[in-house]
């Protein structure tokens, strides 16, 4: 039986096109899942490293170990945000370009998520980001509490404090759209 080709509108068999369409959908969903997995690993790494770095810094009374963590938190935060933006881009592609064309109201998950955000979604949105910002701030506090009061350790503390502020600014300024904004965009 001949159907209309969803890409061109031509009347012809779409069995090969259907398989390609399903493969593309599965591939994009798999990419989203992999990115979420990588984000979870980055959060776990952040929690473990802050505990290890601050534990050793306090035991050895070495503020530099605490201060160096601020750089690590910034790097891990950038990596986490990069994955968040990639997830957002994939989800937008599925909801805006893929599901309306090929979903026939069967594939509608991304649009459903945007129309029905979690009740306290902003708590999770900012809560997970606080791991990076908060751990950096905690490392600075611990580092400053261990600093005797002069020399290169003060310089290291100032640099670490600037890195901590950069981490906070990064998460405030370079963020993917919040669930609330996505819903407004969808309704417009």
N, C-alpha and C positions, 0 to 999 in steps of 0.2 A: 504494500500500500504506500502511496506517495503522500508525504506530508510537506508542509512548508518548512524550508530550512530556516532555523532561528537566526542565522547570521545574515542571510541575504534575502530571505522571503521567497526564494525560488521553490517551486514544487518539485520535490525529489525525495528519495529515501534518506532518512536522517539517522540510520542506525550507527554509522561511524561517527557522526557529529554528536549523537547522544552519549556515546562512550567517551568521547573527548571532553564533553561538557561535564560528565560525572567525574572523570579523572581530574579535571581542573578544580572542581569544587572540593573533592577529597584532598587534593594537594594543598590548597589554600587553608583548609581546616587543619590539616596536619602541621602546616607551618605555624599556625596560631598556637596549637598545642605544644609544639617544640619550644616556641618562644616563651610561653608561660612556664614551662619546665625550667628553662634557663634562668628566668627571673626568680623562680623559687630557689634555685641553687645559689644565685647571687645574694639573696636575702640571708640564706643559711650561712654562706661564707662571711657575710658582713657581721652577723651575730657572733659567730665563732671567733673571727679575727679580733673584734673589739674586746671580747672577753679575754682572749690570750694576750693581746698587746697590753691591755690595761693591767691585767694580773701580773705580768712580768714587770711592767713599769713600776707598779707599786711595791712589789717584792724587792726589786733592785734599787728602788728610789731613783729611777732614771726617767726624768720628764721627757727626754727626747724620744723614747719609745712610745709614749702617749702622743706626743706631737706628730710623729710620723704617720700615725693612724689617720689624721685628717686628710692627708693626701690620698691614702688608700680608700677612704670613704667617698671622696670626690670621684675617683676613678671608677669604683664599683657603682656609684650612683649614676654616672654617665652611661655606663654599660646597661644598667637596669632601664634607664629612660629610653635608650636607643631601642631596646626590645619593646618597651611600652608603645613607642611610636610605630614600630613595625606591626605590632598587633593591631593597633588602631587603624593603620593603613589597610591591612588585610580585611578587617571587619567592615570598614567602609566600602571596600571594593565589593565584598559579598552583598552587603545590604543595599548599596546604591546602584551597582552595575550588574551583578550576577543574579541575585534573587528576583528582581523585577522582570528580567528578560527570560530567565529559564526556570524560575521556581514554580510558576503556576500555582502560587499559594501553598505549595508543598514544602519548598525550601524557604522558610521565613524566620529562621532563628535569630539572625542578626537584627532584623527589624523588630522582632518581638522583644529582644533584650533592650533595644533603644526605647521602645514604647513602654516597657515595664521595668524600670530600673529598680534595683534593690532598695528597700525602704530606708535603710541607713547607709546607702552606697557611698556617700561622701566621707563617712567615718572610715570605711575601708580604703577609699581613694587616698586620703591623707594619712591614714594610719600606717600603711605599708611604706609610704615615702618618709615617714618620721623615723624609720629604722636608720636610714642613711643620715638624715639631718641630726637626729638626736644622738646617735653614736659619735658623730663628729664633735658635737658640742660637749658631750660627756668626756671625750678624750682630751679636749682643750681644758676643761675644768680640772681633770685629774693632772694633766701636765702642769698647769699653773700652780696647783697645790703642792707639787713636788719641786717646783723651781725655787732654788735658794735665793735668787735675787740679783743676778747680774750676768754679764758676759753673753756668750753665744746662746745660752739657753733662753734668754729673754728674746733674742732675735728669732730663735726657733719657735717660741711661743707666739710671737706676733705673726709670723708666717702661717703657723697652724691656725690661728684665729681668723686670718684672712681666707684661708682655705675652707674653714668651717662656714664663714659668711658666704663664700662662693657656692658651697654646696646648697645652702638654704636658698640663695638667689636662683640657682640653677633649677631647683625643683619648683619654685614659684613662677619663674619666667618661661621655662622651656618645658611645658607640660602638654600632654595630649588632651583633647577635649574631654571634659568631664561628662558623666552620664546625663546630667541635666542639660548641658549644652547640646549634646547629640540629639536629645529628644526634641529640643526647640528647633534645631536645624531640620530634623525629619518632618516636623509639623509645618514648617514654612514652605 
